[in-house]
Amino acid sequence: MLTFDEACHYLWREETTDWGKHDYVPNHIYITKGATLAGYVPRGTKDIIMYETPLKTWSVSRRKFRKLNRKEIRTYFENK
């Protein structure tokens, strides 16, 4: 289980990509370190899913994100 202090060593990105007519594509929160994807939070949940082996094939090209700050990250660790 990831702790809040450990979580702050990662970059948390909320995807804001507009998929146009493909509105069924969910925008999740992605947890990255460098160019690798370490985990994600499915849209509408507070479930943090971390990969045992980070994905190196993940790409941010043609997608839009906003970075979460420490206060926003903390909300995923409250009431657990």
N, C-alpha and C positions, 0 to 999 in steps of 0.2 A: 504494500500500500504506500502510495506517495504521500509524503508529509507536505505541509505548507512551505516549510523552509526549503525542501528539495524542489518543490514546484517553482519557486522563484528563480531557480537556476536555469529554467527553460524559458523560451519565448512563447507566449500564448497569443495566438492570432485568431480572431473571430472573422470568418469569411463573410464578406459583404457583396460577393459577386452577384450581379443581376443576370440570371440565366434566360431572360426573355420569355419566350413561349414555353420553355422547358422548366416551368415553375415547380415541377415535382422533384427537382434536384435539391436536396437539403444542403444548407450551409452550416457546417459544424464549427466547433472551436478546435483548432489544431495546436498541439504542443510540440514544439520543435527545438532542436539544438543544432545550430549551424544549418546545413542543408538536409539534415535527416529528420524524419517524422518519428517522434518518440511515442506519441499517443494522441488521443482526441477525446472530445466531449460531444456526444450526439446532441443535435439541436433539441432544445426543450427539456433537457435533463441536466442533472448534476453528477452523472456517472462518469468518472474519469477512467478511461480505458488506456492503459499503457502497454505497449508492445514489449515482449521479451527481447526481441531483436528489432531495433529501430529500422524503419524503411528508408533505404537510400535512393529509391527510385521516385520519390515524391517530388513534385515540382509546383512552384507557385506561379509559373508563367500563365498569363492570360486570366489571372484571378485577382480579386481585390480583397484586402484584409485591413483590419484595424487591430492594433496591439492592445492587449488588456493590461491594466496597471495592477499593482499589488492589491489594492482594495477590491478590485473586481475578481482577481484570482482567489482571494480569501473567501468569497461567497461560496465557492465550490467545496470548501472545507468546513463550513458552518453546519450545524445540525446533522452531523454524521454519526 
